[in-house]
Amino acid sequence: MSSDKSSPDSYTYAQAGVSIEAGNALVKAIGPLVKATARPGATSELGGFGGFFDPRAAGYHDPLLVAANDGVGTKLKLAIDSGRHDSVGVDLVAMCVNDLIVQGAEPLFFLDYFATGKLENGIAEQVVAGIAEGCKIAGCALIGGETAEMPGMYAPGDYDLAGFCVGAVERGEQLTGDKVAPGQVLLGLTSSGIHSNGYSLVRRLAADKGWKLDRPALFDSDRLLIDHLIEPTRIYVASLMPAIRSGKIAAMAHITGGGLLENIPRVLPAGAHAQVDADAWEQPRLMAFLQAQGNIEPEEMARTFNCGIGMVLAVEADAVAALTAQLEAAGETVLTIGTIASGEKGCTVRGSAGTWSAKAEWEAAHLG
């Protein structure tokens, strides 16, 4: 085509703020990371319009598929402000796969969505490297994703993440909560830190109290405060899947937003009430620090943070010893934190600091 010097300027996508070349370079750079997550059933090849997965090649005969999606919340802002981009990808995977295993499902494949105003491949590569690491820990394949460069949608340097995971469980082996019964014991698996909930409050405290994130924590002189705050969410897949398949677990609750009070009732049947003994474990130093710094009421702590417990299991009393030994051998710290009693569906947390209860209102709040 000929050009006329008197004609209007020719616009390009790059002038509008979107670099196709940068996107292509990112796909090329993350290729080896994606291949490292390959597992039976997935090829982990990028470039198509969708990713394939073969459940039969993964060993399933009559599987039910289970899907979950989540984000990292405002922990991303903490990562962005501190320049710590290498672990939030692990958080992204953890929040999805931990939701799948409480249904009894093995995570099979994962897809991510990365959105930003201007693509900076160094940052994007760090984030995707974390996602790939999380997938390796969880044993699922990273089979695709989307990178969106959207000028004007985000402040300079900001980005957002979303994750999508699909798992499978053989028909009849899913955990639905129908096996929960009074007399069962509640076991708690310790968390690695704050995980990925409550960070709006954490960031508000950091700003109001003038925390120096790049200095040793007041409660741990050997580690920077930012290292405690950015610690990635623990992924429980490898330790819990053998126990799930053995049939020793009646139900599980992933302790995310809403804390112990609101998450445990989500897996209880009618007529079952969870009784949690808050004095059964020592609050982690990080949680105690947050509570003291914000003068946070105990009930608010129980609704906002995991308080040191990332996963709760309901099991028969005669299975506690063997299951505890099995999980500890797999690297978990296991605590006996309560029991299942008869009563209105809900949860009560009791301790020396007081008593707090929550009814099972999650369905109405989230589905009504």
C-alpha positions in Angstrom: 0.0 0.0 0.0 1.3 3.5 -0.8 1.5 6.2 1.8 0.6 9.8 1.5 2.6 12.2 3.7 -0.5 14.4 3.8 -2.7 11.6 5.2 -3.5 11.3 9.0 -1.0 9.5 11.2 -1.3 5.7 11.2 -2.2 4.3 14.6 -0.7 1.1 16.0 -1.6 -1.1 19.0 1.8 -0.3 20.5 1.0 3.4 20.5 -2.2 2.5 22.4 -0.1 0.9 25.1 -0.3 -2.8 24.1 2.9 -4.7 23.0 2.2 -7.9 21.0 5.9 -8.5 21.0 6.1 -8.4 24.8 3.3 -10.9 25.0 4.9 -13.3 22.6 8.2 -13.0 24.5 6.5 -13.8 27.7 4.9 -17.0 26.3 8.3 -18.1 25.0 9.9 -17.4 28.4 7.4 -19.3 30.5 7.3 -22.3 28.1 9.9 -24.3 30.2 8.0 -23.5 33.4 4.8 -24.8 32.0 6.5 -28.0 30.7 7.8 -28.7 34.2 4.3 -29.1 35.5 3.4 -31.9 33.0 1.6 -34.9 34.5 -0.3 -38.0 33.1 -3.3 -36.7 31.2 -1.8 -33.4 30.1 0.9 -32.4 27.6 1.3 -28.9 29.1 1.9 -27.3 25.6 1.0 -23.7 25.2 -0.2 -21.9 22.0 -3.6 -23.4 21.3 -7.0 -21.8 22.0 -7.6 -24.3 24.8 -5.9 -27.0 26.8 -6.7 -30.7 26.7 -6.7 -33.2 29.6 -7.5 -36.9 29.4 -8.9 -38.2 32.8 -8.4 -41.8 31.7 -4.7 -41.2 31.2 -4.7 -39.9 34.8 -6.1 -43.2 36.0 -9.8 -42.3 36.4 -12.6 -44.7 35.3 -15.9 -42.9 36.2 -14.8 -39.4 37.5 -16.8 -36.5 38.7 -15.2 -33.3 37.7 -14.9 -30.6 40.4 -14.0 -27.0 39.5 -12.8 -24.1 41.7 -11.6 -20.5 41.0 -10.1 -17.9 43.3 -7.7 -15.0 43.5 -5.1 -13.7 46.0 -7.0 -10.6 47.2 -5.1 -7.6 48.4 -2.1 -9.7 49.3 -1.2 -8.8 45.7 -0.9 -5.1 46.7 1.6 -6.1 49.4 3.6 -8.1 46.9 3.5 -5.2 44.4 4.5 -2.5 46.9 7.3 -4.7 48.3 8.6 -6.0 45.0 7.9 -9.6 46.1 6.4 -11.2 43.0 7.8 -14.7 43.2 5.4 -16.3 45.7 1.9 -14.9 45.0 1.6 -17.4 42.2 1.9 -20.2 44.8 -0.9 -18.5 46.7 -3.1 -18.4 43.6 -2.8 -22.2 43.1 -3.1 -22.9 46.8 -6.4 -21.1 47.2 -7.9 -23.2 44.3 -6.5 -26.6 45.0 -7.2 -26.5 48.7 -10.8 -25.9 47.9 -10.9 -28.9 45.6 -9.4 -31.4 48.0 -12.1 -30.7 50.6 -14.5 -32.2 48.1 -12.3 -35.3 47.9 -11.0 -34.3 44.4 -7.5 -34.5 43.1 -6.4 -31.3 41.3 -5.7 -32.2 37.7 -5.1 -29.0 35.7 -4.8 -25.3 36.3 -5.3 -22.1 34.2 -4.3 -18.6 35.2 -5.4 -15.1 34.3 -2.8 -12.3 34.6 -4.0 -8.7 33.9 -2.0 -5.5 34.0 -1.9 -2.0 32.5 1.6 -2.5 30.9 3.2 -5.8 30.6 6.6 -6.0 32.3 7.9 -9.4 31.5 10.3 -9.6 34.4 7.5 -9.3 36.8 5.1 -11.5 34.8 7.7 -14.2 34.6 8.2 -14.2 38.4 4.5 -14.5 38.9 4.1 -17.3 36.4 7.1 -19.1 37.9 5.3 -19.0 41.3 2.2 -20.4 39.6 4.2 -23.2 38.1 5.8 -24.0 41.4 2.4 -24.1 43.1 1.2 -26.5 40.4 4.2 -28.8 40.9 3.6 -28.9 44.7 -0.1 -29.7 44.1 0.7 -32.2 41.3 -1.5 -30.5 38.7 -0.6 -29.4 35.2 -0.5 -25.8 34.1 -2.2 -26.2 30.7 -3.1 -22.7 29.8 -3.9 -19.1 30.8 -4.4 -15.6 29.6 -2.2 -12.5 29.8 -4.2 -9.3 29.3 -2.5 -6.0 28.8 -5.1 -3.3 29.3 -3.8 0.3 29.4 -5.9 2.6 31.6 -7.4 -0.2 33.6 -4.7 -0.4 36.2 -2.4 2.0 38.0 1.3 1.8 36.9 2.9 -1.3 38.3 -0.4 -2.9 39.4 -1.6 -6.3 38.2 -4.4 -8.8 39.1 -4.5 -12.5 39.2 -7.2 -15.1 38.9 -6.8 -18.9 39.0 -9.0 -21.7 37.8 -8.5 -25.4 38.7 -10.3 -28.6 37.8 -10.0 -31.8 39.7 -11.6 -35.3 39.7 -12.9 -37.8 42.2 -14.3 -41.2 41.4 -18.1 -41.3 41.5 -19.2 -42.2 45.0 -16.0 -41.2 46.7 -16.6 -37.4 46.9 -16.7 -35.7 50.3 -20.1 -34.1 50.8 -20.4 -33.8 54.5 -23.1 -36.5 54.8 -20.7 -38.7 56.8 -20.2 -36.1 59.6 -21.8 -37.2 62.8 -21.8 -36.3 66.5 -18.9 -37.7 68.4 -16.4 -37.2 65.7 -13.2 -35.3 66.4 -11.9 -32.2 64.7 -8.3 -32.2 63.7 -6.6 -28.9 62.6 -3.6 -28.7 60.2 -1.5 -25.7 60.9 -1.2 -22.9 58.4 2.0 -21.4 57.1 0.9 -17.9 58.0 -1.9 -15.6 57.1 -2.4 -17.4 53.8 -4.5 -15.2 51.5 -7.2 -13.7 53.6 -7.4 -10.6 55.8 -4.8 -8.6 54.0 -6.9 -5.5 53.7 -6.8 -5.3 57.5 -3.1 -6.2 57.5 -2.2 -3.4 55.1 -4.4 -0.9 57.0 -2.5 -1.8 60.2 0.9 -1.5 58.4 0.0 2.0 57.2 -1.5 3.2 60.4 1.2 1.8 62.7 4.1 2.7 60.4 5.5 -0.9 60.2 9.0 -1.2 58.7 8.5 -4.2 56.5 12.1 -4.5 55.5 13.3 -4.8 59.1 13.2 -7.8 61.5 9.8 -8.6 62.9 9.3 -7.6 66.6 8.4 -11.2 67.4 11.2 -12.8 65.3 14.6 -11.0 65.1 15.9 -13.6 62.6 13.3 -12.8 59.9 12.1 -9.7 58.1 8.5 -8.7 58.8 7.7 -8.7 55.0 8.9 -12.4 54.9 6.3 -13.3 57.5 3.5 -11.3 55.8 4.2 -12.6 52.3 4.7 -16.3 53.2 2.7 -18.3 50.6 -0.4 -20.3 51.4 0.3 -23.9 52.4 -0.8 -26.5 49.8 -2.2 -29.6 51.5 -2.7 -31.8 48.5 0.2 -34.2 48.8 -0.3 -34.9 52.5 -4.1 -35.2 52.4 -4.9 -37.1 49.2 -3.7 -40.5 50.5 -5.8 -40.0 53.7 -8.8 -38.9 51.6 -8.6 -42.0 49.4 -8.3 -44.3 52.5 -11.7 -43.2 53.6 -10.5 -42.0 57.0 -11.9 -38.5 56.6 -15.6 -37.6 56.9 -15.3 -34.0 55.9 -12.8 -31.2 55.5 -13.0 -27.4 55.7 -10.5 -25.0 54.1 -10.1 -22.1 56.5 -10.2 -19.0 54.3 -12.2 -15.8 54.5 -14.6 -16.0 57.5 -12.1 -18.0 59.5 -13.0 -21.0 61.6 -16.4 -19.7 62.6 -17.8 -19.5 59.1 -15.9 -22.1 57.1 -16.4 -25.2 59.2 -20.3 -25.1 59.0 -20.1 -25.2 55.2 -19.2 -28.9 55.4 -21.7 -29.9 58.1 -25.0 -31.6 57.6 -28.2 -30.5 59.4 -28.1 -31.4 63.1 -24.3 -31.2 63.5 -22.6 -28.4 65.4 -18.8 -28.0 65.5 -17.3 -27.2 69.0 -13.8 -25.7 68.7 -11.5 -25.4 71.7 -9.5 -22.2 71.1 -7.2 -23.1 74.0 -6.2 -26.4 72.3 -3.3 -24.7 70.4 -1.1 -21.7 70.9 -1.8 -18.8 68.6 1.2 -18.2 66.2 3.4 -15.2 67.1 2.4 -13.5 63.8 -1.3 -13.8 64.7 -0.7 -12.5 68.3 1.3 -9.6 66.8 -1.6 -8.7 64.5 -4.1 -8.9 67.3 -2.0 -6.8 69.7 -1.2 -4.1 67.0 -4.8 -3.7 66.1 -6.3 -4.3 69.5 -8.5 -6.8 67.6 -11.2 -8.6 69.5 -10.9 -12.4 69.7 -14.2 -12.9 67.8 -13.0 -10.6 65.0 -9.8 -12.6 64.8 -11.8 -15.8 64.5 -13.8 -14.4 61.6 -11.0 -12.7 59.8 -7.8 -14.8 60.1 -7.1 -18.6 60.1 -5.6 -18.1 63.6 -2.9 -20.7 62.8 -5.3 -23.5 61.4 -5.4 -23.8 57.6 -7.5 -27.0 57.3 -9.9 -28.7 59.6 -10.8 -32.4 59.3 -13.7 -34.3 60.9 -12.8 -37.9 61.7 -14.0 -40.8 63.8 -12.4 -40.9 67.3 -10.9 -44.3 66.7 -9.1 -43.1 63.6 -7.4 -40.0 65.2 -4.2 -41.7 66.3 -3.4 -43.4 63.0 -4.5 -40.5 60.9 -2.4 -38.1 63.0 0.7 -40.3 62.6 0.1 -40.5 58.8 -0.2 -36.8 58.3 2.7 -36.0 60.6 4.8 -38.4 58.6 3.8 -36.4 55.5 5.0 -33.2 57.0 1.9 -31.7 58.7 1.5 -30.4 62.2 -1.8 -31.9 63.5 -3.7 -30.6 66.4 -6.9 -31.9 68.1 -9.1 -28.8 68.2 -12.6 -29.9 69.0 -15.5 -32.2 68.3 -18.8 -32.6 66.5 -21.9 -32.3 68.7 -25.6 -32.5 68.1 -27.4 -29.2 67.6 -28.1 -26.5 65.1 -25.8 -26.5 62.1 -23.0 -24.1 62.9 -19.8 -23.6 64.8 -18.9 -22.4 68.4 -15.4 -21.4 69.3 -14.7 -21.4 73.1 -11.6 -20.4 74.9 -10.3 -18.5 77.9 -10.9 -15.3 76.0 -14.6 -16.0 75.5 -17.2 -17.9 73.4 -18.3 -17.1 69.9 -20.9 -18.9 67.6 -21.9 -18.7 64.0 -24.9 -20.3 62.4 -24.7 -21.9 58.9 -25.7 -18.8 57.0 -23.1 -19.1 54.3 -25.6 -20.6 51.8 -28.1 -17.7 52.2 -25.4 -15.1 52.1 -23.6 -16.4 49.0 -26.2 -18.2 47.0 -29.5 -16.3 47.9 
